[in-house]
Amino acid sequence: FKNYLDQFFLICFPQAEYKKGVILYMALITLRQLLDHAAEHSYGVPAFNINNMEQGLAIVDAAAQTDSPVILQASRGARAYAGDVMLRSMVQALAEMNPRVPICLHQDHGNNEATCLSAIKHGFTSVMMDGSLEADMKTPSSYEYNVDITKRVSMSAHSVGASVEGELGVLGSLETGEAGIEDGSGAEGKLSQEQLLTDPDQAVDFVSKTKCDALAIACGTSHGAYKFSRKPDGDILAMSIIQAINLKLPSTHLVMHGSSSVPQYLQDLINEAGGSMPQTYGVPVEEIEKGIKMGVRKVNIDTDCRMAMTGQFRKVATDNPSEFDPRKFLVPAMNEMKSLCIDRFERFGTAGNGSKIHVISMDDMAKEYESGRLNPETKP
């Protein structure tokens, strides 16, 4: 009977550590392993920002329903809002509740070494060192600064098996020359075309010197809801930059930041319930799908999830002005957000891949980095 029970648990919980009949925990996956699998099987992975339990439940429920791996990412603002211990414990609980879902816990827009290394200390398996801006997250940095700090973070993170995302170019609008600001991150002042578009040749040099695992590129996307004044075309959303970089860096996983689609139905939901969002346009999902075919493996989404929850908050308050039970607001909000996440998992090709991944420990990833087997490949 014991052998039968052991086999049962191994089949039901293939990712969990199992010892003497007890499921100990579900190991979190590193960004590098997850995106390597995505590249091998030609899909993209949504990276959803989280601040609280309800967001986490909605996202991971959607991942479980679609058999998808997922990236949960926390900004410095989220870490300050919820606290590192709460975030770590919440994600561990989500992993325990959903042992078949590979979950990567990622630091979004780290501003210095301390932010990135403290995230790893608190259980994050991946960090983003955003050296495109100085530590104030407002001042565009020099290329030399970006290379130096990203390289230092990569060396430290890789030594313990954690992954690193770098950024080259400054997020901002090609229409206005200005960056959107979200959670304290966003360049101030007018930006040049050179700053707003990542140079493919410089990207090769950057990845070669820093050995980052993923590269966030600038192609006209920006943070927040107000990205474009019209449905974007090649003049204001330069998808050709992605293809050019991918040709030179075929093994480097590309990242699209500021990639919420700002769906019209959510704008309408908010405005019909008393909101006053002006007409705006996000990154069309079909453009993200094109990007995935060009080597985009990680797609950052925050605004869409905020809109889904806020829209339902407003609707409940409008439809039932006497309601005061927070759960009556939160359950519809979670369902709206879950529906959005399911759509992204399916559209990005993530669905159906969760159960195909067997998590590699960070200790083993550290050995891979040390061996040089994970060094980036470049093409002239």
Secondary structure, DSSP 4 states (H G I P E B T S, - for coil): -HHHHHHHHHHH-TTEEEETTEEEEEPPPPHHHHHHHHHHTT--EEEEE--SHHHHHHHHHHHHHHT--EEEEE-HHHHHHH-HHHHHHHHHHHHHH-TTS-EEEEEEEE-SHHHHHHHHHTT-SEEEE-TTB-TTSSSBPPHHHHHHHHHHHHHHHHHTT-EEEEEES----TTTS----BTTB---S---HHHHB--HHHHHHHHHHH--SEEEE-BS--SSS--BSSS--TTTS-HHHHHHHHHH-TTSEEEE-S-----HHHHHHHHHTT--PPP-B---HHHHHHHHHTTEEEEEE-HHHHHHHHHHHHHHHHH-TT---HHHHHHHHHHHHHHHHHHHHHHTT-TT-GGG--PPPHHHHHHHHHHTTTPPP---
